[in-house]
Amino acid sequence: MTLRTSRTGRLAATAAVAAVLATGLPAAAGAAPAPRIDLTVLVVDDGLGTVDAIVSELEATGVAYRTVDLNDPDRPRVDAAFLSDTVDGRPRARFQGVVVPDEDPFGAYSETGAAENAALFAYERTFGIRQVDAYTWAHPGVGLDYIDSGGHAGVLDGVASEVTAQGRGGPFGYLDGTVVFEDVAPGVNESYGYAARGREGYTSFLEMPLPEGGRASLMGEYTHDGRSELVVTFAYNRHQRQFRVLARGIVDWLTRGVHLGQSRNYLSVHVDDVFAADARWDTERNCTPGDIDCAGGGGQEVPDIRMTAADAAYAADWQRASGFTLDMVHNAGAGEDWKAEHGGSDPLTDRLLADRHEYRWINHTYTHPFLGCVQDVSVVPWRCEREASGAVRWVSREEISGQIRDNHDWAVRHGLPVDRTELVTGEHSGLRTLPQQPVDNPHLAPALADNGVRWIASDNSREPAQRPVGSALTVPRHPVNVYYNVGTAAEMADEYNWIYTTAADGGSGICETHAASTCLDDPLDTATGFAGHIVPQEARIALSHVVSNDPRPHYVHQSNLAEERLLYPVLDRVLADHRDLFADNTPLVNPRQREVGAEFARRAAWERALADGKVTAYRIGDTVTVRAPRGVAVPVTAPEGTRRQLLLGSVGFGGAYAGTRSAWTEPALLQSSITLRLPSS
């Protein structure tokens, strides 16, 4: 017998199935319905650095949260009505987790504070909501002995703490075990904490060795009175590495591994000026010949820096050994000019073309000209030339478009796997350049459209946010402080000294007048300063971006792969430190430029939807439901074993990363919401 239904009947049946799947199974007769728990974190903020650090993780990963500012006299009172209500006959918890400054968030010694504490703690017991105590001291009220009972209080700089077996088997399973507290500035106390022994109900997640022997806890879960608190007994801020690597686990513990947002450890490196040569720093004149501010000395007196075929072969070998891919940002016309000036042959180009599939390639324009206003270099600093009418003279649309087109066409003719939608202009020119050029070249956006460019690189130190340039979007890049105009460690240290030492110590004194700079206590030894100071500092900065869910590419120059090959010690340090910190389930993600651009665009749309209150997300039992505006991708993180419900059947959800599943996702065909089935608790 064949069952037949009308088209209307099939659609009605489909809608009925979708309705059931969206709301979860009904409660048994007479049983209280399972509560709805909204996927929003409550942050009780005292204005200090530890709560701010956790907020930075929520923001960076796209977790929904609401703040109650303890310093605001007009803040809402935290009571039962603020925390919960009823929706469609079902009790609703408005918050899935709570971040508080410490175990006494509202001040138990005042009548109103005690009442708010009582309301919050009752809410946590009723709905099984977890609480993070952002920073507190060791005492029995948080499940710990006092430090005079076999504990320790003091500076933690340089301490090698260990994630316990319980931590690795729980929310910190993405870490390899050892977490070293940073000691960036010896002589300056950067971290302080209390290490203590746990009492009944306390499970330690992070421990340190005690000076007198044994170990004590710096962070753990305290379960008592029907509540669970994550107790953190060391101070930190949003920038410190120890917090950044633990932050993922703190959020996963707080949310039981189910929350909006997702996080990855991103690292990509753009090597600019490939095929071209870069000018060299003059250690006598403390400037770069050829630059407009390098006066005297009779012009170019030191040889340019350009990779050789041996340098290119080394780059390919290094990639294979490290498992990491570089992005070669190339200027083919500059290479053709070099070839013409050197007898018509170029072993470097031959070697790079032979290995072309080892790398990713990005258009850097044909000859690397400045594509903003026409520069008047008769003055220092340069200024924009002007027409007789006073209007700024701009590089033309034809010139910009030709530079993009010619470089792309050369790449295609030579078999480079280049993507026409990606572009890096020379010095990020064409985009606004303060103070001389406060607006984009008006011919830039049309030229990008002429060539199908959708993603144009910008300098993160000038423009950290993505923005539109006509129909294209910017992709901010982090500059790496290994300079474009040095080929040796001694040259690097010499220029570094010029920039970062005081005038009294023989430097330029720029560091004394620039608000964002810090002077060195003493000039670096040019024989040891690069390896001893610059490499660890630049690796630390780059790794701080990696562990902050920051997908921005880092950019260097081909000169850094030449001569003494200064880039590799920095990258080797970053890769080694990452391997030491993270388990195999948390690899580096190496996105290309278009992928970074798309990630920023998704994040911007998601942040707008959250800010406008247009996202609904909640959990009922083992079912998660998320609704967002049409066309807005939703980032979701959930445990292994989670499945995505379709109209008929289900599929595995997301990609595996750091022991969880996560993805940017949208409703499937004929669905208005995203429905996930969590593994049975």
CORQUIRA-V845376 format. One record per backbone hydrogen bond with DSSP energy under -0.5 kcal/mol. NH is the residue of the N-H (numbers start at 1). CO is the residue of the C=O. E is the energy in kcal/mol with one decimal. If there is no record, write none. Layout:
{{NH:CO:E} {NH:CO:E}}
This chain:
{{4:2:-0.5} {10:6:-2.5} {11:7:-2.4} {12:8:-2.4} {13:9:-2.5} {14:10:-2.7} {15:11:-2.6} {16:12:-2.2} {17:13:-2.5} {18:14:-2.6} {19:15:-2.3} {20:16:-2.1} {21:17:-2.6} {22:18:-2.2} {23:19:-1.3} {24:20:-1.6} {31:28:-2.4} {36:91:-2.9} {37:35:-0.5} {37:619:-2.8} {38:36:-0.6} {38:93:-2.9} {39:617:-2.4} {40:38:-2.0} {41:64:-2.3} {42:97:-2.8} {43:41:-0.5} {43:66:-3.1} {44:42:-0.5} {44:99:-3.3} {45:43:-0.8} {45:68:-2.4} {52:48:-1.7} {53:49:-2.0} {54:50:-1.6} {55:51:-2.4} {56:52:-2.2} {57:53:-1.4} {58:54:-2.1} {59:55:-2.9} {60:56:-2.4} {61:57:-1.6} {62:58:-1.1} {62:59:-0.5} {63:58:-2.2} {66:41:-2.7} {68:43:-3.1} {69:67:-0.6} {70:45:-2.7} {70:68:-0.7} {72:69:-1.8} {73:71:-0.7} {75:72:-1.8} {79:77:-1.0} {83:79:-1.9} {84:80:-2.2} {85:92:-1.8} {87:90:-3.1} {90:87:-1.9} {92:85:-3.6} {93:36:-3.2} {94:83:-2.5} {94:92:-0.6} {96:40:-2.6} {97:40:-0.7} {98:130:-2.1} {99:42:-3.0} {100:98:-0.5} {100:132:-2.7} {110:107:-1.6} {114:110:-2.8} {115:111:-1.8} {116:112:-2.3} {117:113:-2.7} {118:114:-2.4} {119:115:-2.2} {120:116:-2.6} {121:117:-2.9} {122:118:-2.2} {123:119:-2.1} {124:120:-2.3} {125:121:-2.0} {126:122:-2.5} {127:123:-2.3} {128:124:-1.3} {129:124:-1.4} {130:96:-0.7} {130:254:-0.5} {131:228:-2.0} {132:98:-2.7} {133:131:-0.6} {133:230:-2.7} {134:100:-2.9} {134:132:-0.9} {135:101:-2.0} {136:232:-2.1} {139:137:-0.5} {142:139:-2.0} {143:140:-2.0} {144:139:-1.7} {145:197:-2.9} {149:146:-2.0} {151:147:-2.5} {152:195:-2.7} {154:193:-2.1} {156:191:-2.0} {157:191:-0.6} {158:181:-1.6} {159:156:-2.6} {161:159:-1.0} {161:179:-2.2} {162:207:-3.1} {163:177:-3.6} {164:205:-2.1} {168:164:-2.8} {169:165:-2.1} {170:167:-0.8} {172:167:-2.4} {173:170:-1.1} {175:172:-1.8} {176:581:-2.8} {177:581:-0.5} {179:161:-2.5} {181:159:-2.8} {186:184:-0.5} {188:185:-2.4} {190:188:-0.6} {193:154:-2.1} {194:233:-3.3} {195:152:-3.5} {196:217:-1.8} {199:143:-3.1} {202:199:-2.0} {203:221:-2.9} {204:202:-0.5} {205:219:-2.9} {206:219:-2.1} {207:162:-2.6} {208:216:-2.4} {210:214:-2.8} {213:210:-2.0} {216:208:-1.9} {217:196:-2.9} {218:206:-3.3} {219:206:-1.4} {220:231:-1.7} {221:203:-2.5} {222:229:-3.1} {223:201:-2.8} {223:221:-0.6} {224:222:-0.5} {224:227:-2.3} {227:224:-2.5} {229:222:-2.3} {230:131:-2.8} {231:220:-3.2} {231:229:-0.8} {232:133:-1.4} {232:230:-0.6} {233:218:-2.6} {233:231:-0.5} {235:192:-2.9} {240:237:-1.0} {244:240:-2.3} {245:241:-2.6} {246:242:-1.1} {247:243:-2.0} {248:244:-0.6} {250:246:-2.0} {251:247:-2.3} {252:248:-2.5} {253:249:-2.7} {254:250:-2.3} {255:251:-2.3} {256:252:-0.6} {256:253:-1.0} {257:252:-2.0} {258:255:-1.4} {259:637:-2.2} {261:635:-3.4} {262:61:-1.7} {265:587:-0.5} {266:264:-0.8} {266:546:-0.6} {267:589:-2.7} {270:554:-3.4} {271:327:-3.3} {272:270:-0.8} {272:556:-2.2} {274:271:-0.5} {274:329:-2.1} {276:273:-1.8} {278:305:-2.8} {281:485:-3.1} {282:287:-3.1} {283:281:-0.7} {286:282:-1.8} {287:282:-1.0} {289:280:-0.6} {289:287:-0.6} {290:291:-0.5} {291:288:-2.6} {294:291:-1.7} {295:293:-0.9} {299:296:-0.5} {305:278:-3.4} {306:304:-0.5} {312:308:-2.1} {313:309:-2.4} {314:310:-2.2} {315:311:-2.2} {316:312:-2.0} {317:313:-2.3} {318:314:-3.0} {319:315:-2.3} {320:316:-2.1} {321:317:-2.2} {322:318:-2.7} {323:319:-2.3} {324:319:-1.0} {327:269:-2.5} {328:326:-0.6} {328:360:-3.6} {329:271:-2.7} {329:327:-0.8} {330:328:-0.8} {330:362:-1.9} {331:274:-2.7} {333:366:-1.1} {334:366:-1.6} {335:331:-1.5} {336:332:-2.5} {337:333:-2.5} {338:334:-2.1} {339:335:-2.4} {340:336:-2.2} {341:337:-1.7} {342:338:-0.6} {342:339:-1.2} {343:340:-0.6} {344:339:-2.8} {345:342:-0.8} {350:346:-2.1} {351:347:-2.4} {352:348:-2.7} {353:349:-2.7} {354:350:-1.9} {355:351:-1.5} {356:353:-1.3} {358:355:-2.5} {359:356:-0.9} {360:326:-1.9} {361:417:-0.8} {362:328:-2.4} {363:422:-0.6} {364:330:-1.8} {366:403:-0.8} {374:393:-2.9} {376:383:-3.7} {377:375:-0.8} {379:376:-0.5} {383:376:-1.7} {385:374:-3.1} {387:391:-3.5} {390:387:-1.8} {393:385:-2.6} {394:392:-0.6} {395:372:-2.4} {400:396:-2.2} {401:397:-3.0} {402:398:-2.4} {403:399:-2.1} {404:400:-2.0} {405:401:-2.9} {406:402:-2.8} {407:403:-1.3} {408:404:-2.1} {409:405:-2.9} {410:406:-2.1} {411:407:-2.0} {412:408:-2.4} {413:409:-2.5} {414:410:-1.7} {415:412:-1.5} {416:411:-2.7} {418:416:-2.3} {419:361:-0.7} {420:418:-0.6} {422:419:-1.9} {423:455:-2.0} {424:363:-2.7} {428:425:-2.3} {429:426:-2.0} {430:431:-0.5} {431:428:-1.0} {433:437:-2.7} {437:433:-3.7} {438:436:-0.5} {441:430:-3.0} {444:441:-2.3} {445:441:-0.6} {446:442:-0.5} {447:443:-1.5} {448:444:-2.4} {449:445:-2.3} {450:446:-2.2} {451:447:-1.1} {451:448:-0.6} {452:449:-1.2} {453:448:-2.5} {454:421:-1.8} {455:421:-2.8} {456:473:-2.1} {457:423:-2.4} {458:475:-1.9} {460:458:-0.7} {460:477:-3.2} {462:459:-1.8} {463:459:-3.3} {469:472:-2.9} {472:469:-1.8} {473:454:-2.8} {474:467:-2.5} {475:456:-1.9} {477:458:-2.1} {478:553:-3.4} {479:477:-0.5} {480:555:-1.8} {482:480:-2.1} {483:481:-0.5} {486:483:-0.9} {492:488:-2.2} {493:489:-2.5} {494:490:-2.1} {495:491:-2.5} {496:492:-2.4} {497:493:-2.4} {498:494:-2.0} {499:495:-1.9} {500:496:-2.7} {501:497:-1.3} {505:502:-0.6} {506:503:-1.6} {507:502:-2.9} {508:498:-2.9} {509:501:-1.5} {511:499:-0.7} {512:509:-1.4} {513:509:-0.8} {513:510:-1.0} {514:510:-2.0} {515:513:-0.6} {517:514:-1.7} {520:500:-3.9} {526:524:-0.5} {528:525:-0.9} {529:525:-3.7} {532:528:-2.8} {533:529:-2.1} {534:529:-2.0} {535:530:-2.9} {537:533:-1.7} {538:534:-2.9} {539:535:-2.5} {540:536:-2.1} {541:537:-2.2} {542:538:-2.5} {543:539:-2.6} {544:540:-1.9} {545:541:-1.3} {546:542:-1.9} {547:543:-2.4} {548:545:-1.4} {549:546:-0.9} {550:545:-1.4} {551:549:-0.7} {553:476:-0.5} {554:268:-2.7} {555:478:-2.8} {556:270:-2.9} {558:272:-2.4} {560:557:-2.2} {561:558:-2.0} {562:559:-1.2} {564:487:-2.3} {565:562:-3.2} {567:560:-2.4} {568:565:-0.7} {569:565:-0.5} {570:566:-0.7} {570:567:-0.6} {571:567:-2.3} {572:568:-3.2} {573:569:-1.6} {574:570:-2.2} {575:571:-2.8} {576:572:-2.4} {577:573:-2.7} {578:574:-2.2} {579:575:-2.2} {580:576:-2.2} {581:577:-1.7} {582:578:-2.5} {583:174:-2.8} {586:583:-1.9} {589:265:-3.1} {591:589:-0.7} {595:592:-0.6} {596:592:-2.0} {597:593:-2.5} {598:594:-2.3} {599:595:-2.0} {600:596:-2.3} {601:597:-2.1} {602:598:-2.5} {603:599:-2.4} {604:600:-2.4} {605:601:-2.0} {606:602:-2.4} {607:603:-2.9} {608:604:-2.0} {609:605:-2.1} {610:606:-2.4} {611:607:-2.7} {612:608:-2.3} {613:610:-1.5} {614:609:-2.7} {616:627:-2.6} {618:625:-2.3} {619:37:-2.3} {620:623:-2.8} {621:35:-0.6} {623:620:-1.9} {624:676:-2.6} {625:618:-2.7} {626:674:-2.2} {627:616:-3.2} {632:629:-2.1} {633:631:-0.7} {634:665:-3.1} {636:634:-0.5} {636:663:-2.2} {637:259:-3.0} {638:661:-3.0} {640:659:-0.6} {642:639:-1.5} {643:677:-2.5} {644:651:-3.7} {645:643:-0.5} {645:675:-2.8} {646:649:-2.5} {651:644:-2.1} {653:642:-2.0} {655:662:-2.6} {657:660:-2.7} {658:585:-2.9} {660:657:-1.9} {661:638:-3.3} {662:655:-2.0} {663:636:-1.6} {665:634:-2.5} {665:663:-0.5} {671:668:-2.2} {674:626:-2.9} {675:673:-0.5} {676:624:-2.7} {677:643:-3.6} {678:622:-3.2} {678:676:-0.6}}
